[in-house]
Amino acid sequence: MKILIAPWGYPQVYKEAEYRLNGQLFRSRTSTGALKKGLNPDYTILILQDSLAVYNPETFKAGNYRQMVESLQNFLIERYICNPDWIPDFDSEHDWILIAPNVGTFTSRAKDDPSELRIKGQMGDYYYWVLYNLSHFILEKARDADEVTIMLDTSHGLNIMPYLTYSALYNIAAVLDLKLHNKVKLQVFNSDPFLQGAEYLEIHLVRELYPKLQLALKLKTGRFLPVKVNKSFVGKETLPVISQKIQTVFGRYNLDEIYMNSFLPFIGAFFQGIIHGILHFFPPDTAKIESEICELYNSHIQLVPQGDENSILVARKLYFTEYFEILTYVRNLRKVMAQMGMERREEVSFSELKHWSERLYKNFPVVQSRIRYEIDSLKNDEKLVKHSTPNWVSFGKCGEEIHKRNFFAHAGLAQNAIEFKYDDGDYWIRFCKSSQNVILKYLKETITNQ
């Protein structure tokens, strides 16, 4: 499966040119159009910013931000996207436009009917919005794929769009690699700059790589707030009202508890190679929570006319925080692992421990080897060999102090930390119930700045 993704600026200013790709010439007003013709992607995603609404006359009639975005999408599709000069064979089932947030002051520069659009907010929202939406799209489309190639065209994006889009795609592709080991490829293309009279513009494959997860990450503790109030745009009277709405949503889902008692130990267990910890703390599906947070974010974007009928202010009263990235990151991990067959369980067999160590840690042979060694050591333990009943038995003494170094050195299989039984032709293990609080504490400490 191939997905072509391109951040764009204002397509009106793009000039027609001959683009050369792999020795073939393609005439187009965009390198994206040439790439679509030459590489035949299954899906094409164009990322454009909401600041382009300044060129759309319907913007200044919109009653709210949602209407502004819908009107902008229609404007872009009708004028540019459905025009083969910009994008050939646009198909709404396979091609998609993502409108991402921007900040700044923008003018149409039209002599006869000038317009101005001012957008106040956080520039970082572009990254969070793109990461969230591309994650949903790519992971769903790749559900049944045997291999995935993500192609990023950086020729047209403005300012930091290409870099932030690349960062989001690397993040997504690295998680997807857990399932499709060495079969998730990220390609970065860029064309020669436009030059009037040039024979052709070469499209270069700037970089080709296979993104991999890194087992190193530090997260904050404290209140889990994926969005916060932009206090500089909110009056003192309105601030408590909006803050209460945020607290109501987060309180309904008990996000603080999910973060501390599921997200953190889940990531900690994954990074430390503790398979039964991954399963024990496997997080809940947060798709509904994310959707409601995004709805909360969008519903607090205000359109404020500025006197002139062609001048408007877009004020984002909320902004995304790094916790929203964590929420998306954990959801991506959970989604890919669930597609691989993992689910929340407190009991796991030795054969499953070995199976998941081989699948999850293909890129980390040291972690994989440590897990395998610990499983084999337990299998040869005299106490385990003599026990062949489905009754749970402790290896050591549950409830006694678990030495932190031993717990991690033995991949979570330290004897004072686990119980075992023999059932259905295999040995099974679980954390000692009396030790779960200290195990939770250890796992959280590996991933936080405590």
C-alpha positions as CSV (number, residue, x, y, z in Angstrom):
1,M,0.0,0.0,0.0
2,K,1.3,3.4,-0.9
3,I,0.2,6.7,0.6
4,L,1.2,10.1,-0.8
5,I,1.1,13.0,1.6
6,A,1.8,16.7,0.7
7,P,1.6,19.9,2.7
8,W,0.7,22.8,0.4
9,G,0.7,26.5,0.6
10,Y,-1.6,28.5,-1.7
11,P,-2.1,26.5,-4.9
12,Q,-3.1,29.5,-7.0
13,V,0.5,30.6,-7.1
14,Y,1.9,27.3,-8.4
15,K,3.1,27.5,-12.0
16,E,2.8,24.8,-14.6
17,A,6.1,23.0,-15.3
18,E,7.6,19.8,-16.6
19,Y,8.6,17.6,-13.7
20,R,11.0,14.7,-14.1
21,L,10.6,11.7,-11.9
22,N,12.7,8.5,-12.4
23,G,13.5,9.7,-16.0
24,Q,9.9,10.3,-17.0
25,L,8.4,13.8,-17.6
26,F,5.0,14.8,-16.2
27,R,3.4,18.2,-16.8
28,S,1.7,19.6,-13.7
29,R,1.3,22.7,-11.6
30,T,2.5,20.7,-8.6
31,S,5.1,18.1,-7.9
32,T,2.4,16.3,-6.0
33,G,0.5,15.9,-9.3
34,A,3.6,14.5,-11.0
35,L,4.2,12.1,-8.1
36,K,0.6,10.9,-8.2
37,K,1.0,10.2,-12.0
38,G,4.4,8.6,-11.7
39,L,4.0,6.5,-8.5
40,N,0.3,5.7,-8.5
41,P,-0.4,5.9,-4.8
42,D,-3.4,4.1,-3.3
43,Y,-4.3,7.2,-1.3
44,T,-3.3,10.9,-1.5
45,I,-3.6,13.3,1.4
46,L,-3.2,17.1,0.9
47,I,-2.6,19.2,4.0
48,L,-3.6,22.8,3.7
49,Q,-3.9,25.4,6.5
50,D,-7.0,27.2,7.5
51,S,-5.3,30.6,6.8
52,L,-6.1,30.0,3.1
53,A,-9.7,30.9,4.0
54,V,-8.7,34.5,3.4
55,Y,-8.9,33.8,-0.4
56,N,-12.4,32.3,-0.1
57,P,-15.2,34.9,-0.2
58,E,-17.6,32.6,1.7
59,T,-15.3,32.7,4.7
60,F,-16.7,36.1,5.8
61,K,-20.2,34.7,5.8
62,A,-19.4,31.7,8.0
63,G,-21.3,31.6,11.3
64,N,-18.7,29.4,13.0
65,Y,-15.3,27.8,12.5
66,R,-16.7,24.5,11.3
67,Q,-18.6,26.3,8.5
68,M,-15.5,28.2,7.6
69,V,-13.5,24.9,7.3
70,E,-16.2,23.2,5.3
71,S,-16.5,26.2,3.0
72,L,-12.7,26.3,2.5
73,Q,-12.6,22.6,1.7
74,N,-15.2,23.0,-1.0
75,F,-13.4,26.1,-2.3
76,L,-10.1,24.2,-2.6
77,I,-11.6,21.1,-4.2
78,E,-13.7,23.0,-6.8
79,R,-11.0,25.5,-7.8
80,Y,-7.8,23.4,-7.5
81,I,-8.0,19.9,-6.3
82,C,-10.4,18.6,-8.8
83,N,-8.5,20.3,-11.6
84,P,-6.0,17.8,-13.2
85,D,-3.5,20.7,-13.7
86,W,-2.9,20.5,-9.9
87,I,-4.0,16.9,-9.0
88,P,-4.9,14.2,-11.6
89,D,-7.8,11.8,-11.0
90,F,-9.0,13.2,-7.7
91,D,-11.2,10.6,-6.0
92,S,-12.9,11.4,-2.8
93,E,-12.8,7.8,-1.7
94,H,-9.0,7.7,-2.0
95,D,-7.9,11.3,-1.9
96,W,-8.4,13.5,1.2
97,I,-7.9,17.1,2.2
98,L,-6.8,17.8,5.8
99,I,-7.3,21.4,6.9
100,A,-4.7,22.1,9.7
101,P,-4.5,25.2,12.0
102,N,-2.2,28.1,11.3
103,V,-1.5,31.4,13.2
104,G,-0.7,34.9,11.9
105,T,-2.2,37.7,9.8
106,F,-3.1,37.0,6.2
107,T,-4.3,39.2,3.4
108,S,-5.7,38.3,0.0
109,R,-3.8,41.1,-1.8
110,A,-6.7,41.5,-4.1
111,K,-6.8,45.1,-5.5
112,D,-10.5,45.2,-6.1
113,D,-11.7,43.4,-3.0
114,P,-9.0,42.9,-0.4
115,S,-9.6,40.8,2.7
116,E,-7.8,40.1,6.0
117,L,-7.8,37.1,8.2
118,R,-6.1,37.1,11.6
119,I,-5.7,33.9,13.5
120,K,-4.6,33.8,17.1
121,G,-3.5,30.5,18.8
122,Q,-0.6,28.2,19.3
123,M,1.5,27.3,16.2
124,G,2.2,23.8,17.8
125,D,-1.4,22.9,17.2
126,Y,-0.5,22.1,13.6
127,Y,1.7,19.2,14.7
128,Y,-0.8,17.8,17.1
129,W,-3.7,18.1,14.7
130,V,-1.8,16.5,11.8
131,L,-0.4,13.7,14.1
132,Y,-3.9,12.9,15.4
133,N,-5.6,12.8,12.0
134,L,-2.9,11.1,10.0
135,S,-2.6,8.4,12.7
136,H,-6.3,7.6,12.3
137,F,-6.1,7.5,8.5
138,I,-2.9,5.6,8.1
139,L,-3.4,2.9,10.8
140,E,-6.9,2.2,9.6
141,K,-5.9,1.9,5.9
142,A,-2.9,-0.2,6.8
143,R,-4.9,-2.7,8.9
144,D,-4.7,-5.5,6.3
145,A,-1.6,-4.3,4.4
146,D,1.5,-6.5,4.1
147,E,3.7,-3.5,3.5
148,V,3.3,0.3,3.6
149,T,5.2,3.0,1.8
150,I,4.5,6.6,3.0
151,M,5.7,9.2,0.5
152,L,6.0,12.8,1.7
153,D,6.3,15.6,-0.9
154,T,8.0,18.6,0.8
155,S,8.1,20.8,-2.3
156,H,5.2,23.1,-1.6
157,G,4.6,23.3,2.2
158,L,5.1,26.7,3.9
159,N,7.3,27.5,6.9
160,I,7.5,24.5,9.3
161,M,4.8,22.4,7.6
162,P,7.2,19.9,6.0
163,Y,9.2,19.3,9.1
164,L,6.3,18.9,11.5
165,T,4.5,16.6,9.0
166,Y,7.7,14.5,8.7
167,S,7.9,14.3,12.5
168,A,4.3,13.1,12.7
169,L,4.8,10.5,9.9
170,Y,7.9,9.1,11.4
171,N,6.1,8.7,14.7
172,I,3.2,6.8,13.1
173,A,5.4,4.7,10.8
174,A,7.7,3.6,13.7
175,V,4.7,2.3,15.7
176,L,3.3,0.5,12.6
177,D,6.7,-1.2,12.2
178,L,5.9,-3.2,15.3
179,K,3.5,-5.2,13.1
180,L,5.1,-4.9,9.7
181,H,8.8,-5.4,10.6
182,N,11.0,-3.7,8.0
183,K,8.1,-3.3,5.6
184,V,7.1,0.3,6.5
185,K,9.1,2.7,4.3
186,L,9.1,6.5,4.6
187,Q,10.2,8.4,1.5
188,V,10.8,12.1,1.3
189,F,10.6,13.9,-2.1
190,N,11.5,17.4,-3.0
191,S,11.6,19.1,-6.5
192,D,13.9,21.7,-7.9
193,P,12.6,25.2,-7.2
194,F,10.4,26.7,-9.9
195,L,12.4,28.5,-12.6
196,Q,10.7,30.2,-15.5
197,G,12.0,28.7,-18.8
198,A,13.6,25.6,-17.1
199,E,13.6,22.5,-19.3
200,Y,12.2,20.5,-16.4
201,L,12.2,20.4,-12.6
202,E,13.8,17.3,-11.2
203,I,11.9,15.5,-8.3
204,H,14.5,14.2,-5.9
205,L,14.2,11.3,-3.6
206,V,15.8,13.1,-0.7
207,R,15.6,10.4,1.9
208,E,14.3,6.8,2.2
209,L,14.3,5.1,5.6
210,Y,12.5,2.5,7.7
211,P,11.4,4.2,10.9
212,K,12.0,2.4,14.2
213,L,10.7,3.0,17.7
214,Q,13.2,4.0,20.3
215,L,12.9,2.5,23.8
216,A,13.6,5.8,25.5
217,L,11.0,8.4,26.6
218,K,10.4,10.6,29.6
219,L,6.9,11.8,30.4
220,K,5.5,14.2,33.0
221,T,3.4,13.2,36.0
222,G,0.6,15.3,37.4
223,R,-2.7,16.4,35.8
224,F,-3.3,14.8,32.5
225,L,-4.6,17.8,30.4
226,P,-4.5,17.2,26.6
227,V,-5.9,20.7,26.1
228,K,-5.6,23.9,28.1
229,V,-7.2,27.4,28.0
230,N,-5.4,30.0,26.0
231,K,-5.7,32.6,28.8
232,S,-4.5,35.5,26.6
233,F,-7.6,35.2,24.5
234,V,-10.1,34.5,27.2
235,G,-11.6,37.1,29.6
236,K,-11.7,36.6,33.4
237,E,-15.4,36.0,33.3
238,T,-15.2,33.3,30.6
239,L,-12.1,31.5,31.9
240,P,-13.9,29.6,34.8
241,V,-16.7,28.5,32.5
242,I,-14.4,27.0,29.8
243,S,-12.2,25.5,32.5
244,Q,-15.2,23.8,34.0
245,K,-16.2,22.3,30.7
246,I,-12.7,20.9,30.3
247,Q,-12.7,19.4,33.8
248,T,-16.2,17.9,33.2
249,V,-15.0,16.0,30.1
250,F,-11.7,14.9,31.7
251,G,-13.5,13.9,34.9
252,R,-16.1,11.9,33.0
253,Y,-13.4,9.7,31.6
254,N,-11.2,9.8,34.7
255,L,-8.2,10.7,32.5
256,D,-5.8,11.3,35.4
257,E,-6.3,7.7,36.7
258,I,-6.0,6.2,33.2
259,Y,-2.8,8.1,32.6
260,M,-1.2,7.2,35.9
261,N,-2.4,3.6,36.3
262,S,-2.5,2.4,32.7
263,F,-0.7,4.7,30.2
264,L,2.5,5.1,32.2
265,P,3.0,1.4,33.4
266,F,2.0,0.2,29.9
267,I,4.7,2.3,28.2
268,G,7.1,1.5,31.0
269,A,6.5,-2.2,30.6
270,F,6.9,-2.0,26.8
271,F,10.2,-0.1,27.1
272,Q,11.6,-2.5,29.6
273,G,10.6,-5.6,27.8
274,I,8.1,-6.9,30.4
275,I,5.6,-8.7,28.3
276,H,3.1,-9.6,31.1
277,G,3.3,-6.0,32.2
278,I,2.2,-4.8,28.8
279,L,-0.8,-7.2,28.9
280,H,-1.6,-6.5,32.5
281,F,-1.7,-2.7,32.0
282,F,-3.0,-2.8,28.4
283,P,-4.8,0.6,28.0
284,P,-8.5,1.1,27.2
285,D,-9.6,2.3,23.8
286,T,-9.4,6.1,23.9
287,A,-10.8,6.9,20.5
288,K,-14.0,8.3,22.0
289,I,-12.1,10.4,24.4
290,E,-9.8,11.8,21.7
291,S,-12.9,12.6,19.5
292,E,-14.5,14.5,22.3
293,I,-11.3,16.5,23.1
294,C,-11.1,17.5,19.4
295,E,-14.7,18.5,19.4
296,L,-14.1,20.6,22.6
297,Y,-11.1,22.2,20.9
298,N,-13.0,23.1,17.7
299,S,-16.1,24.3,19.5
300,H,-14.0,26.9,21.3
301,I,-12.7,28.6,18.2
302,Q,-14.4,31.9,17.8
303,L,-14.9,33.9,14.6
304,V,-15.0,37.7,15.4
305,P,-15.9,40.2,12.6
306,Q,-13.5,43.1,12.6
307,G,-15.9,45.9,11.4
308,D,-15.0,45.6,7.7
309,E,-17.1,42.9,6.1
310,N,-13.9,41.3,4.6
311,S,-12.0,41.2,7.9
312,I,-12.3,38.6,10.6
313,L,-10.4,37.3,13.6
314,V,-10.2,33.6,14.4
315,A,-9.4,33.1,18.1
316,R,-8.5,29.6,19.4
317,K,-9.5,29.6,23.1
318,L,-7.9,26.2,23.7
319,Y,-4.6,24.7,22.6
320,F,-3.2,21.2,22.6
321,T,-0.5,20.2,25.0
322,E,2.1,17.4,24.9
323,Y,-0.3,15.2,26.8
324,F,-2.4,15.1,23.6
325,E,0.6,13.7,21.8
326,I,1.0,11.1,24.5
327,L,-2.7,10.2,24.2
328,T,-2.3,9.7,20.4
329,Y,1.0,7.8,20.9
330,V,-0.5,5.4,23.4
331,R,-3.6,4.9,21.2
332,N,-1.4,4.2,18.2
333,L,0.6,1.6,20.2
334,R,-2.6,0.0,21.5
335,K,-4.2,0.0,18.1
336,V,-1.3,-1.7,16.4
337,M,-0.8,-4.2,19.2
338,A,-4.5,-5.0,19.2
339,Q,-4.3,-5.6,15.5
340,M,-1.5,-8.1,16.3
341,G,-3.7,-9.9,18.7
342,M,-2.8,-8.4,22.1
343,E,-5.5,-7.5,24.7
344,R,-5.7,-6.7,28.4
345,R,-5.0,-9.8,30.5
346,E,-3.6,-10.6,33.9
347,E,-2.5,-14.1,33.1
348,V,-0.1,-15.1,30.3
349,S,1.4,-18.4,29.2
350,F,5.1,-19.1,28.7
351,S,4.5,-19.7,25.0
352,E,2.8,-16.3,24.7
353,L,5.7,-14.6,26.5
354,K,8.1,-16.1,24.0
355,H,5.8,-15.3,21.0
356,W,5.3,-11.6,21.9
357,S,9.0,-11.1,22.8
358,E,9.9,-12.3,19.2
359,R,7.2,-10.1,17.6
360,L,7.6,-6.9,19.6
361,Y,11.3,-6.8,20.0
362,K,12.7,-7.8,16.6
363,N,14.6,-4.5,16.5
364,F,16.0,-5.0,20.0
365,P,17.8,-8.4,20.1
366,V,19.3,-7.6,23.6
367,V,15.8,-7.2,25.1
368,Q,14.5,-10.2,23.2
369,S,17.5,-12.4,24.3
370,R,17.0,-11.3,28.0
371,I,13.3,-12.3,28.0
372,R,14.1,-15.7,26.3
373,Y,16.8,-16.4,28.9
374,E,14.5,-15.6,31.8
375,I,11.7,-17.8,30.4
376,D,14.1,-20.7,30.0
377,S,15.5,-20.2,33.5
378,L,12.0,-20.4,35.0
379,K,11.2,-23.5,32.9
380,N,14.2,-25.3,34.5
381,D,13.3,-24.2,38.0
382,E,12.8,-27.2,40.2
383,K,9.7,-25.8,41.9
384,L,8.0,-25.3,38.5
385,V,9.0,-28.7,37.1
386,K,7.4,-30.5,40.1
387,H,4.2,-28.4,39.9
388,S,1.6,-29.7,37.4
389,T,-1.8,-28.5,38.7
390,P,-4.0,-25.5,37.8
391,N,-3.5,-24.0,41.3
392,W,-1.6,-20.8,41.6
393,V,1.7,-21.1,43.4
394,S,4.3,-18.4,44.2
395,F,7.9,-18.8,43.0
396,G,9.3,-16.9,45.9
397,K,7.3,-15.3,48.7
398,C,4.6,-12.9,47.4
399,G,4.4,-9.8,49.6
400,E,8.1,-9.7,50.4
401,E,10.2,-6.8,49.2
402,I,10.9,-6.8,45.5
403,H,14.3,-5.5,44.7
404,K,13.9,-2.9,41.9
405,R,17.1,-3.9,40.1
406,N,16.2,-7.6,40.2
407,F,12.7,-6.9,38.9
408,F,14.0,-5.2,35.7
409,A,17.1,-7.4,35.3
410,H,14.8,-10.5,35.1
411,A,12.4,-8.9,32.7
412,G,9.7,-8.6,35.4
413,L,10.0,-12.4,36.1
414,A,11.7,-11.9,39.5
415,Q,10.5,-14.7,41.7
416,N,9.0,-12.6,44.5
417,A,6.9,-10.8,41.9
418,I,5.0,-13.6,40.2
419,E,2.9,-16.7,40.7
420,F,2.6,-19.6,38.3
421,K,0.3,-22.5,37.5
422,Y,0.2,-25.4,34.9
423,D,-2.9,-25.5,32.7
424,D,-3.9,-26.5,29.2
425,G,-0.5,-28.0,28.5
426,D,1.6,-24.9,29.4
427,Y,2.8,-22.9,32.4
428,W,1.1,-19.6,33.1
429,I,2.2,-16.6,35.2
430,R,0.7,-13.5,36.7
431,F,1.9,-10.7,39.1
432,C,1.4,-11.5,42.8
433,K,-1.6,-9.5,43.9
434,S,0.2,-8.3,47.0
435,S,3.0,-6.9,44.8
436,Q,1.0,-5.1,42.2
437,N,1.3,-1.6,43.8
438,V,5.1,-1.7,44.0
439,I,5.3,-3.1,40.5
440,L,3.1,-0.3,39.3
441,K,5.3,2.2,41.1
442,Y,8.5,0.8,39.5
443,L,7.1,0.8,36.0
444,K,5.9,4.4,36.3
445,E,9.3,5.5,37.6
446,T,11.1,4.1,34.5
447,I,9.0,6.4,32.2
448,T,8.7,9.6,34.3
449,N,11.1,12.3,35.5
450,Q,10.6,11.3,39.1
